[in-house]
């Protein structure tokens, strides 16, 4: 899936076929099963300025529904990955998230 977005007046093309997938939600192999017919994958798009864009690809296997792409702030991307037990060392706040998780804090809003 491709989507064009505008950030700081510059056009960026998010492409799930080319960008790095950081997490892939399980998908159902059985057509009759309703489990895992919808999900969210997170991707990372590198920009030419040394920065990147994290985004969710909300997908569906139902023919009457459409997929969508949602750009995420870095903190939400950290949380999405952290809740699934994944750590991305390129993310500046991931060390803090990991430390809090090791101390037993599951919800960052407690502070």
N, C-alpha and C positions, 0 to 999 in steps of 0.2 A: 504494500500500500504506500502511496506517495501522497504527501501533503505539502503545500507551499505555505510558509508563514513569513511574516515580516517582523524582524527584531531590529530595533534602532535604525529603522529606515532601510534595512538591507533584506533582500529576499533570501530565504533559506529553504532548501528542499529536504524534507524529512522522508526517508525511504527505508521501509522495514526490510527490504531485500539487501540493502548495502550497509546500513548502520549496525553497530555492535549491539546484539541482544544480550542484556545483562540477566534477565530472568524470563523464563517461558512457562506460562501456566499450562497445566496438563490439559490434554485434549482427548475426547472420547473417540475410540476407533469404531464403536458400534453406532449405527445410524438410529436404532430404536432407543438407545439410552439417552436420557436427558442430562445426566451428569456430565459435567465438563463440556457443555455445548457453548458456553460463554467464558471468557477469561480476559485477563489483563497481562500483557507482556511489557517489560520496560526496556527501552532502548537508549543508546547514547550516540548522539550525532556530533562529530568533531567539526568545529568551524575553523576557518583559516586563520583566525586571530588567536589561536592557542587556547580557546575556550571550548566549551561544549554545551549541548542542549540535551537534557534528559526528557524523555517523553514516554507516555503510556500509549500502547496500542490496545484499545478495547475491541476485542474480536468476538465474533459470533459465528456459529455454524448453521444457524437458522436462515433459510433463504429469504424470508420477509424482513430481516433486520440488516442493518448496515454497520460496518466497522467505523471506528472513529479514532482520532489521534488527539491527545491532550498533552500540552507542554507542562512539565512539572518544575517548580522551583527546586533548587539543590536540596533544601531541607526535607521536602516531601519525598524526593527520590531516595535520600538517605534512610528515611523512615520506612519506605516501601521495601527497600532491600533488607534493612535491619530486622524488620518483622518476619522476614522469611529466612533469617539466619545467614544472610549474605553480607560480606564486607567488601567494599570497593576502596582500595587504598588511594585512588586518585581523588576521592571526595574529601575535602578539608575537614568536614565535621564528623566523619565516620569514626575517628579515634575517640572522640568524646562520646558518641553514641555507644560504641563498644564498651567503653569504661563504665558508663552508667548501667548498661545491660549486665555487665559482670558484677556490679554492686547490687543487683537485684531490682533495679528500677525498670519497669516495663513501659511506663508512660512518661514521656518527657515533660508533659505539662505539669507534673507534680512540683516543679520548681517555680 
